[in-house]
């Protein structure tokens, strides 16, 4: 999971993943989304492949990339433990905000 988190830390790689969430894309199509030179795009794609986030297949002279959602599901599962804490805190905040609104209406 550490390789996945490192891969997700980069904005360009997140852009690639967001594009692939909509369907397969060629390396050229993905490169057009990023403001960097083609070798940099290749390095980002390699990092994503090595982290298991994307897979590639060759079709004639083109490389077609697709998203592998399983590593993201594993990160989501891990984050779920912390999400519960935040949900409890946000629920408590919501209660306090609602209580404050109610008290303001009562004093008018």
C-alpha positions, 0 to 999 in steps of 0.5 A, spaced: 500 500 500 505 504 501 507 504 493 500 506 492 500 512 497 506 514 494 503 514 487 497 518 489 501 523 492 503 526 485 498 531 482 500 529 475 499 521 477 492 523 480 490 527 473 492 520 469 488 516 474 482 521 474 482 520 466 482 513 466 476 512 471 472 514 465 475 509 461 481 506 457 486 511 454 492 511 450 499 514 452 498 520 447 491 521 450 494 521 457 500 525 455 495 531 452 492 532 459 499 533 463 503 540 462 510 536 462 514 532 456 513 525 454 519 522 458 516 525 464 509 522 462 512 515 461 515 515 468 509 517 471 505 511 467 511 507 470 510 509 477 502 507 476 504 501 473 509 499 478 504 501 484 499 496 481 494 502 479 494 501 472 495 496 467 497 496 460 496 492 453 499 493 446 494 494 440 498 495 434 503 501 435 499 504 441 499 502 449 492 502 452 492 504 459 486 502 464 485 503 471 486 497 476 481 499 482 483 494 487 489 498 490 484 504 491 479 499 494 485 497 499 487 504 501 479 506 502 478 500 506 484 502 510 482 510 510 475 507 513 478 506 520 479 514 520 473 516 516 469 513 522 473 518 527 471 524 522 464 522 521 463 522 529 466 529 530 462 532 524 456 529 527 458 532 533 459 539 530 453 538 526 449 537 533 452 543 536 451 548 530 444 546 530 443 547 537 446 554 536 441 556 531 436 553 535 438 557 541 439 564 537 431 563 534 429 562 541 432 568 544 429 573 538 
